[in-house]
Amino acid sequence: MKNLAVVFMGALVLAGCGGVRYPTSYVLNFPPPTPQAAPSNGALGPVAIAEFQCPEYLCEGRIVYRRSPEEVAFYEYHRWAMDPRQAITQYLEDGLRAQSLFQSVALHERGSETAYVLSGNIERFEEVDQGRDVHAVCTISAQLLDTRTRSVVWSHTESKTVPVEKRDIAGVVGSLSTAARTAADRLLKSMTDELPATMARTGSTTRPEATNRPTVPIHPQ
């Protein structure tokens, strides 16, 4: 967002004449999920969610923008109050709990016992400038591991691009919130649509009532 960047640089110069300028912090705005009825064939076993990962430059605090595919830049005085990894992981946890697909949902703790572990990566989370057009882009990939068989039973990637209509940082943050929420919602829908069919097709025994074998600890890399 070239024009926006120029405005902020000009404001920085003016601020230098009047005193110290402090960063402004922002959070992603996610609405609470809508509770869903449990699947007719019963919930799957417990799932633990490992905090999603991302390239360090995307989640180190400053809001990221790109003028070209090769260039990465930062808004020095506009930062995340909450790490996007934590915010998006929490949103997915709340969404999974609302869908009632699993017997229980919790954040993963090293060495804890669970039937499944959901993990993933935030691959893109940034403002992208293309001439006069400005967009917010979020790409998230995720996979679900069956801890008994050590096999991936579901994986999916979603990406969402949202125009930035309001040409200021609040507008960028709002569009990033929409992009992240939409990508996460699509991941959850994919899991809800595909996982029960996969379990039925493979004859999985990971439903809590289907086996007496204990769940096993899982140690993410």
DOFIKE-419328 format. One record per residue (C-alpha): residue in three letters; x, y, z. Coordinates in Angstrom, 1 decimal, always signed. Each point is the difference from the previous one (the first is absolute). Layout:
N
SITE  type    east   north      up
SITE   ALA       X       Y       Z
...
***
This chain:
221
SITE  type    east   north      up
SITE   MET    +0.0    +0.0    +0.0
SITE   LYS    +2.4    +2.7    -1.3
SITE   ASN    -2.1    +3.0    +0.7
SITE   LEU    -0.9    -1.2    +3.5
SITE   ALA    +3.7    -0.7    +0.7
SITE   VAL    +0.9    +3.6    -1.1
SITE   VAL    -2.7    +1.5    +2.3
SITE   PHE    +1.3    -2.0    +3.0
SITE   MET    +3.6    +1.0    -0.8
SITE   GLY    -1.1    +3.7    -0.1
SITE   ALA    -1.8    -0.4    +3.3
SITE   LEU    +3.2    -1.5    +1.5
SITE   VAL    +2.0    +3.0    -1.1
SITE   LEU    -2.6    +2.3    +1.6
SITE   ALA    -0.1    -2.1    +3.1
SITE   GLY    +3.8    +0.4    +0.3
SITE   CYS    -0.4    +3.7    +0.3
SITE   GLY    -2.5    -0.3    +2.8
SITE   GLY    +1.3    -2.8    +2.2
SITE   VAL    +0.1    -3.8    +0.2
SITE   ARG    -2.3    -2.1    -2.1
SITE   TYR    -1.3    -3.2    +1.5
SITE   PRO    -1.2    -3.0    -2.0
SITE   THR    -3.7    -0.7    -0.4
SITE   SER    -1.1    -3.6    +0.7
SITE   TYR    -2.8    -2.0    -1.7
SITE   VAL    -1.8    -3.3    +0.4
SITE   LEU    -1.8    -2.2    -2.4
SITE   ASN    -3.8    +0.2    +0.3
SITE   PHE    -1.6    -3.4    +0.0
SITE   PRO    -3.7    -0.5    +0.8
SITE   PRO    -0.9    -2.9    +2.3
SITE   PRO    -0.9    -3.3    -1.8
SITE   THR    -3.5    -1.3    -0.3
SITE   PRO    -0.5    -3.3    +1.8
SITE   GLN    -0.9    -3.0    -2.2
SITE   ALA    -1.7    -3.3    +0.7
SITE   ALA    +2.2    -3.0    +0.5
SITE   PRO    +0.3    -2.4    -3.0
SITE   SER    -2.7    -2.7    -0.2
SITE   ASN    +2.6    -2.8    +0.2
SITE   GLY    +1.7    +1.4    +3.1
SITE   ALA    +3.0    +2.2    +0.8
SITE   LEU    +3.5    -1.0    -0.7
SITE   GLY    +2.6    -0.4    +2.8
SITE   PRO    +1.7    +3.0    +1.7
SITE   VAL    +2.0    +2.4    -2.1
SITE   ALA    +2.8    +2.3    +1.1
SITE   ILE    +1.0    +3.1    -2.0
SITE   ALA    +3.7    +0.8    -0.3
SITE   GLU    +0.6    +3.8    -0.4
SITE   PHE    +0.2    +0.7    -3.7
SITE   GLN    +3.4    +1.1    -1.3
SITE   CYS    +1.0    +2.7    -2.5
SITE   PRO    +3.1    +1.5    -1.5
SITE   GLU    +1.6    +2.2    +2.6
SITE   TYR    -0.3    +3.2    -2.0
SITE   LEU    -3.8    -0.4    -0.1
SITE   CYS    -0.5    -0.3    +3.7
SITE   GLU    +2.8    +1.9    +1.6
SITE   GLY    -2.3    +2.9    +1.0
SITE   ARG    +0.0    +2.6    -2.8
SITE   ILE    -2.8    -0.1    -2.6
SITE   VAL    +1.5    -1.1    -3.4
SITE   TYR    -0.6    +1.4    -3.5
SITE   ARG    +1.4    -0.8    -3.4
SITE   ARG    +0.5    +2.4    -2.9
SITE   SER    +1.2    -2.9    -2.2
SITE   PRO    +0.4    -3.8    +0.4
SITE   GLU    +3.7    +0.4    +0.8
SITE   GLU    -0.3    +2.8    +2.5
SITE   VAL    -1.1    -0.2    +3.6
SITE   ALA    -0.6    +3.1    +2.0
SITE   PHE    -1.4    +0.9    +3.5
SITE   TYR    -2.1    +2.7    +1.6
SITE   GLU    +2.4    +0.9    +2.8
SITE   TYR    -2.6    +1.7    +2.1
SITE   HIS    -3.0    -2.3    -0.6
SITE   ARG    +0.4    -3.4    +1.8
SITE   TRP    -2.0    -3.0    +1.1
SITE   ALA    -1.0    +0.1    +3.7
SITE   MET    -0.6    -3.8    -0.2
SITE   ASP    +2.2    -2.3    -2.0
SITE   PRO    -2.0    -1.0    -3.1
SITE   ARG    +1.0    -3.7    +0.6
SITE   GLN    -1.8    +0.1    +3.4
SITE   ALA    -3.0    +1.9    -1.3
SITE   ILE    -0.6    -2.4    -3.0
SITE   THR    +0.7    -3.1    +2.1
SITE   GLN    -2.5    +1.1    +2.6
SITE   TYR    -2.6    +0.7    -2.7
SITE   LEU    +0.4    -3.5    -1.4
SITE   GLU    -0.2    -1.5    +3.4
SITE   ASP    -3.3    +1.9    +0.7
SITE   GLY    -1.3    -1.0    -3.4
SITE   LEU    +0.8    -3.7    +0.4
SITE   ARG    -1.6    +0.0    +3.4
SITE   ALA    -3.2    +1.6    -1.4
SITE   GLN    -0.2    -2.6    -2.8
SITE   SER    -0.2    -2.9    +2.5
SITE   LEU    +2.0    -2.2    -2.4
SITE   PHE    +2.3    -1.2    +2.7
SITE   GLN    -0.6    -1.3    +3.5
SITE   SER    +2.1    +2.8    +1.5
SITE   VAL    +2.2    +2.8    -1.3
SITE   ALA    +3.0    +1.5    +1.8
SITE   LEU    +3.2    +1.8    -0.7
SITE   HIS    +2.9    -2.5    -0.3
SITE   GLU    +2.4    -0.4    +2.8
SITE   ARG    +3.3    -1.9    -0.5
SITE   GLY    -0.4    -3.6    +1.2
SITE   SER    -3.8    +0.2    +0.4
SITE   GLU    -2.1    -3.0    -1.2
SITE   THR    -2.5    +0.5    -2.8
SITE   ALA    -1.5    -1.9    -2.9
SITE   TYR    +0.8    +2.8    -2.6
SITE   VAL    +2.3    +2.9    -0.4
SITE   LEU    -0.9    +2.9    -2.3
SITE   SER    +3.0    +2.1    -1.1
SITE   GLY    +0.6    +2.4    -2.9
SITE   ASN    +1.8    +3.0    -1.4
SITE   ILE    -1.0    +3.6    -0.7
SITE   GLU    +1.7    +0.3    -3.4
SITE   ARG    -1.1    +3.6    -0.9
SITE   PHE    -1.4    +2.7    +2.1
SITE   GLU    +0.7    +3.4    -1.5
SITE   GLU    -1.1    +3.1    -1.9
SITE   VAL    +0.8    -0.2    -3.7
SITE   ASP    +0.3    +3.1    -2.2
SITE   GLN    -0.6    -0.4    -3.7
SITE   GLY    +0.0    +3.4    -1.7
SITE   ARG    -3.1    +1.9    +1.3
SITE   ASP    -1.5    -3.3    +1.4
SITE   VAL    +0.6    -1.0    +3.6
SITE   HIS    -0.9    -3.4    +1.4
SITE   ALA    +0.4    -2.0    +3.2
SITE   VAL    +1.1    -3.6    -0.6
SITE   CYS    -0.1    -2.9    +2.4
SITE   THR    +1.0    -3.6    -0.8
SITE   ILE    -0.3    -2.8    +2.6
SITE   SER    +0.8    -3.7    -0.3
SITE   ALA    -0.9    -2.6    +2.5
SITE   GLN    +0.2    -3.8    +0.6
SITE   LEU    -1.6    -2.4    +2.5
SITE   LEU    +2.2    -2.8    +1.4
SITE   ASP    -1.5    -3.2    +1.4
SITE   THR    +2.3    -0.7    +2.9
SITE   ARG    -0.7    -3.8    +0.1
SITE   THR    +1.0    -0.6    -3.6
SITE   ARG    +2.3    +3.0    -0.4
SITE   SER    -1.7    +0.7    -3.3
SITE   VAL    -1.4    +3.2    -1.4
SITE   VAL    -3.8    -0.5    -0.3
SITE   TRP    -0.8    +3.5    -1.4
SITE   SER    +1.9    +2.9    -1.5
SITE   HIS    -1.0    +3.1    -1.8
SITE   THR    +1.2    +3.5    -1.0
SITE   GLU    -2.2    +3.1    -0.3
SITE   SER    +0.8    +3.5    -1.3
SITE   LYS    -2.1    +3.1    +0.1
SITE   THR    +0.7    +3.4    -1.6
SITE   VAL    -2.1    +3.0    +1.2
SITE   PRO    +0.0    +3.5    -1.5
SITE   VAL    +1.0    +2.8    +2.4
SITE   GLU    -2.8    +2.6    -0.5
SITE   LYS    +0.9    +2.3    +2.8
SITE   ARG    +3.5    +1.2    -0.7
SITE   ASP    +1.5    +0.2    +3.4
SITE   ILE    +1.5    -2.5    +2.5
SITE   ALA    -3.3    -0.7    +1.6
SITE   GLY    -1.3    -0.9    -3.4
SITE   VAL    +2.9    -2.3    -0.6
SITE   VAL    -0.5    -1.7    +3.3
SITE   GLY    -3.7    -0.4    -0.7
SITE   SER    +0.7    -1.6    -3.3
SITE   LEU    +2.6    -2.3    +1.5
SITE   SER    -2.5    -1.1    +2.6
SITE   THR    -2.5    -0.8    -2.7
SITE   ALA    +2.6    -1.9    -2.1
SITE   ALA    +1.2    -2.0    +3.0
SITE   ARG    -3.5    -0.8    +1.3
SITE   THR    -1.2    -1.1    -3.5
SITE   ALA    +3.1    -2.3    -0.5
SITE   ALA    -0.4    -1.5    +3.4
SITE   ASP    -3.8    -0.5    -0.4
SITE   ARG    +0.6    -1.8    -3.3
SITE   LEU    +2.6    -2.3    +1.6
SITE   LEU    -2.5    -0.9    +2.7
SITE   LYS    -2.7    -0.7    -2.6
SITE   SER    +2.4    -2.2    -2.0
SITE   MET    +0.7    -2.0    +3.1
SITE   THR    -3.6    -0.3    +1.0
SITE   ASP    -1.0    -1.1    -3.6
SITE   GLU    +2.9    -2.4    -0.7
SITE   LEU    +1.1    -1.5    +3.3
SITE   PRO    -3.1    -2.1    +0.8
SITE   ALA    +0.0    -1.5    -3.5
SITE   THR    +3.7    -0.8    +0.3
SITE   MET    -0.5    -1.7    +3.3
SITE   ALA    -2.9    -2.1    -1.4
SITE   ARG    +1.9    -1.0    -3.1
SITE   THR    +3.2    -1.0    +1.9
SITE   GLY    -1.9    -1.7    +2.8
SITE   SER    +1.8    +2.1    +2.6
SITE   THR    -0.1    -1.1    +3.6
SITE   THR    +0.7    +3.4    +1.4
SITE   ARG    -3.4    +0.7    +1.4
SITE   PRO    +0.1    -0.1    +3.8
SITE   GLU    -2.6    -2.8    +0.3
SITE   ALA    +1.7    -2.2    -2.7
SITE   THR    +3.2    -0.9    +1.7
SITE   ASN    +1.4    -0.7    +3.5
SITE   ARG    +3.5    +1.0    -1.0
SITE   PRO    +1.2    +3.1    +1.8
SITE   THR    +0.9    +3.1    -2.0
SITE   VAL    +3.8    +0.6    -0.3
SITE   PRO    +2.1    +3.0    +0.8
SITE   ILE    +1.0    +2.0    -3.1
SITE   HIS    +3.1    +2.2    -0.1
SITE   PRO    -0.2    +2.6    -2.8
SITE   GLN    +3.3    +0.8    -1.7
***
